[in-house]
């Protein structure tokens, strides 16, 4: 395990990295140190061909992430909570090809919910709550929340959350499809690891290319998506795994993926 103080990085399973926001005393609120460390963790995941899935979680039982550290903002150090390429926390719009799963053991509020929305999948504790309370502080959820939440939830529910600033329960969020699973408190990491294991049995390049198209499903025209899909198909044809998949099927054995 590597301890970067504000963020912990460890390999939790074969091909699966566990990235932990590590400021439990501040409900894992985002400050400059966490931003720098999380941006470094994203770069590490992207650069390592042996990492196929990353899980993002928060230390302690109470909070996934409480959003921006308002003490930093009020002290005039808010710029340190953003990076040029990644935006808020060095994460919310950083270009990423690997799969990220949010594992919310506790509450995800404001920028914390925006971090969760920036992931590809999510699991949550049944005791956690989720909200965008920015309007209660005369702020805007400008780290993706104002447009990602209405894409993830029914429009009227997202509008209610943004206009009232009030959180919703994990059960209600799950009902509307915000999570892949809601589990008892204390079982969130296990649930995320089980989901990751279901992903890593598949060819990693094919997974990345498939999700690379799917992430644009709501942004591009159908013609553009057809072109992107064709490009993804071409990208895997010269890989070793492209040959291994059909061969393993014919030989009636589990495939041995190499990720290239």
C-alpha positions in Angstrom: 0.0 0.0 0.0 1.2 3.5 -0.8 0.1 6.3 1.6 0.0 9.7 -0.1 -1.5 11.1 3.1 -4.7 12.6 1.6 -5.2 9.6 -0.7 -4.3 6.0 -0.2 -3.5 3.7 -3.1 -3.4 0.0 -3.0 -3.9 -3.1 -5.2 -7.0 -4.7 -3.6 -7.3 -7.6 -6.1 -5.7 -8.7 -9.3 -6.0 -5.9 -11.8 -8.1 -3.8 -9.3 -6.8 -0.7 -7.6 -8.4 0.8 -4.5 -8.1 4.5 -4.2 -9.2 5.9 -0.8 -9.9 9.6 0.0 -8.1 9.8 3.3 -9.3 12.8 5.3 -11.9 11.2 7.6 -11.6 13.9 10.2 -12.9 16.4 7.5 -15.4 13.9 6.1 -13.0 13.4 3.2 -13.6 17.0 2.0 -11.5 18.0 -1.0 -8.5 20.3 -0.3 -5.4 21.0 -2.4 -3.5 18.1 -1.0 -6.3 15.6 -1.8 -6.6 17.1 -5.3 -3.0 16.7 -6.1 -2.9 13.1 -4.7 -6.1 12.0 -6.5 -4.9 13.4 -9.8 -1.7 11.4 -9.3 -3.7 8.3 -8.5 -5.7 8.7 -11.8 -2.5 9.1 -13.7 -1.1 6.0 -12.1 -4.2 3.9 -12.9 -4.1 5.1 -16.5 -0.4 4.4 -17.0 -0.3 0.9 -15.5 -1.4 -1.8 -18.0 -2.0 -4.2 -15.1 -4.7 -2.1 -13.6 -8.0 -2.6 -15.4 -10.5 -1.3 -12.8 -10.2 1.3 -10.0 -12.5 1.7 -7.0 -12.9 5.1 -5.4 -14.0 5.2 -1.8 -13.7 7.4 1.3 -12.0 6.6 4.6 -14.2 6.1 7.6 -17.9 5.1 7.9 -19.5 8.5 7.8 -18.7 10.1 4.4 -17.7 9.1 0.9 -16.8 12.8 0.4 -18.4 16.0 1.8 -17.4 18.0 -1.3 -15.1 21.0 -1.3 -13.4 21.9 1.9 -15.1 25.2 2.5 -12.4 26.3 5.0 -10.0 26.3 2.0 -12.5 28.1 -0.2 -13.2 30.8 2.4 -9.5 31.3 3.0 -9.1 32.1 -0.7 -7.4 28.8 -1.7 -10.3 27.4 -3.8 -8.1 27.4 -6.9 -6.1 24.6 -5.4 -9.1 22.3 -5.5 -9.0 22.1 -9.3 -6.5 21.0 -11.9 -6.4 22.2 -15.5 -7.1 18.8 -17.1 -9.1 17.1 -14.4 -11.2 19.9 -12.9 -12.5 19.6 -9.4 -10.4 17.2 -7.3 -8.3 16.5 -10.4 -11.0 14.0 -11.3 -14.4 15.1 -12.6 -13.4 15.6 -16.2 -10.0 14.1 -16.4 -9.9 11.9 -19.5 -9.9 8.3 -18.3 -10.0 5.0 -20.2 -10.1 2.6 -17.2 -13.3 1.7 -15.4 -13.9 3.5 -12.1 -16.4 2.3 -9.5 -17.5 4.6 -6.7 -17.9 2.8 -3.3 -19.8 5.2 -1.0 -19.6 3.9 2.5 -21.1 7.2 3.8 -22.7 10.3 2.6 -21.8 11.9 -0.8 -22.7 15.5 -0.8 -21.9 18.4 -3.1 -18.6 17.8 -4.8 -18.6 14.3 -3.2 -21.7 13.4 -5.3 -20.1 15.0 -8.3 -17.1 12.6 -7.8 -19.5 9.7 -7.7 -21.3 10.9 -10.8 -18.0 11.1 -12.6 -17.4 7.3 -12.1 -18.7 4.7 -14.4 -20.5 2.6 -11.8 -21.4 2.9 -8.1 -22.3 0.9 -5.0 -23.5 2.5 -1.8 -24.3 1.8 1.8 -28.0 1.7 2.6 -27.4 4.3 5.4 -25.8 6.8 3.1 -27.4 9.9 1.7 -26.7 11.8 -1.5 -27.3 15.5 -2.4 -26.2 18.7 -4.0 -26.7 21.3 -1.2 -24.8 24.1 -3.0 -27.7 26.5 -3.2 -27.8 26.6 0.6 -24.4 28.3 0.4 -25.2 30.4 -2.7 -23.1 28.1 -4.8 -23.6 26.1 -8.0 -22.7 22.4 -8.4 -20.3 23.4 -11.2 -18.2 20.2 -11.1 -20.6 18.3 -13.3 -23.5 18.0 -10.9 -25.9 20.4 -12.6 -25.9 18.3 -15.8 -24.8 14.8 -14.7 -27.4 14.5 -12.1 -30.3 15.1 -14.5 -28.8 12.5 -16.8 -28.5 9.9 -14.0 -31.9 10.5 -12.4 -35.4 11.4 -13.6 -35.4 15.1 -14.5 -37.9 16.1 -11.8 -36.0 14.3 -9.0 -32.7 15.9 -10.1 -34.4 19.3 -10.2 -35.9 18.8 -6.8 -32.5 17.9 -5.3 -30.7 20.9 -6.9 -33.4 23.4 -6.1 -34.0 22.4 -2.5 -30.5 21.4 -1.7 -31.9 18.4 0.3 -30.4 14.9 0.1 -32.1 11.7 -0.8 -31.6 8.3 0.7 -29.6 5.5 -0.9 -32.8 3.5 -1.3 -34.5 6.2 -3.3 -31.4 6.9 -5.4 -31.1 3.2 -6.1 -34.8 3.0 -7.2 -34.0 5.6 -9.8 -30.9 3.8 -11.0 -28.0 5.9 -9.5 -26.3 2.8 -8.1 -25.5 -0.8 -9.2 -26.1 -2.0 -5.7 -27.1 -0.8 -2.2 -25.7 -3.0 0.6 -25.5 -2.9 4.4 -23.0 -0.5 5.9 -19.6 -2.2 6.1 -20.1 -4.3 3.0 -19.6 -1.6 0.4 -15.9 -2.4 -0.5 -16.7 -6.1 -0.7 -19.6 -5.3 -3.1 -17.4 -3.0 -5.2 -14.7 -5.7 -5.4 -17.3 -8.3 -6.5 -18.5 -6.0 -9.2 -14.9 -5.4 -10.3 -14.2 -9.1 -10.4 -17.2 -9.5 -12.8 -15.5 -6.9 -15.0 -12.0 -8.3 -14.9 -12.9 -11.7 -16.2 -13.5 -10.0 -19.5 -11.0 -8.7 -22.1 -9.8 -5.4 -20.7 -9.2 -3.7 -24.1 -12.7 -4.6 -25.2 -14.2 -3.3 -21.9 -12.3 0.0 -22.3 -13.3 0.4 -25.9 -17.0 -0.4 -25.2 -17.2 2.0 -22.3 -15.3 4.6 -24.3 -18.3 4.6 -26.7 -21.0 4.3 -24.0 -19.7 7.4 -22.2 -20.6 9.5 -25.2 -24.1 8.0 -25.7 -25.9 11.1 -24.5 -23.5 13.6 -26.1 -23.1 12.6 -29.8 -25.4 12.1 -32.7 -26.2 8.6 -33.9 -24.0 9.0 -36.9 -21.1 10.0 -34.7 -21.8 7.1 -32.4 -21.7 4.7 -35.3 -18.4 6.1 -36.4 -17.0 5.8 -32.8 -18.3 2.2 -32.5 -16.5 1.3 -35.8 -13.3 2.9 -34.5 -13.6 0.8 -31.3 -14.1 -2.3 -33.3 -11.0 -1.6 -35.3 -9.0 -0.9 -32.2 -9.3 -4.4 -30.8 -8.8 -6.4 -34.1 -5.0 -6.4 -33.9 -4.8 -7.3 -30.2 -3.7 -10.6 -28.8 -6.9 -10.8 -26.8 -9.0 -10.5 -30.0 -7.5 -13.9 -31.1 -7.6 -15.4 -27.6 -11.3 -14.9 -27.0 -12.6 -17.1 -29.9 -9.7 -19.6 -29.4 -10.6 -20.1 -25.8 -14.3 -20.7 -26.7 -13.3 -23.3 -29.3 -11.0 -25.0 -26.8 -13.6 -24.9 -24.1 -11.4 -23.1 -21.6 -11.3 -19.8 -19.7 -9.5 -17.1 -21.8 -6.2 -15.8 -20.6 -6.3 -12.1 -21.2 -3.1 -10.1 -21.6 -4.6 -6.6 -22.1 -3.1 -6.0 -25.5 
